Amino acid sequence: MDVLDEREVKGELTVTTHMGFPPDGPNPGLATEHMVIAMYKFLQQEDVKGTKSIILKVSQDNEIVSQITVNTQKFVAGEYLIKSVLDASDDIVMMTLLRNMGK
């Protein structure tokens, strides 16, 4: 996992999680799901309060499979973890394979 802290300049954090493809790692959809759930918990930490946005990138074998930009001011912790994060997201980019898995 890499964290780029640009809160003083841009008001944002970029968190990139590196995972392998199957069989060593989860499929891209599951990898993204795990990271969105982790982001739900991360967004509630005191240290990220006041951060304008958090960019979550999921990388598998050096390829970004998904990228989600979360507007922290829109985030409301709710009953549905993934929905709470996605409802606060301004930008969601996914590789074609992942988009097709979601259809």
Secondary structure, 3 states (H helix, E strand, C coil): CEEEEECCCCCEEEEEEEECCCCCCCCHHHHHHHHHHHHHHHCCCHHHCCCCEEEEEEEECCEEEEEEEEECCCCCCCCCHHHHHHHCEEEEEECHHHHHHHC
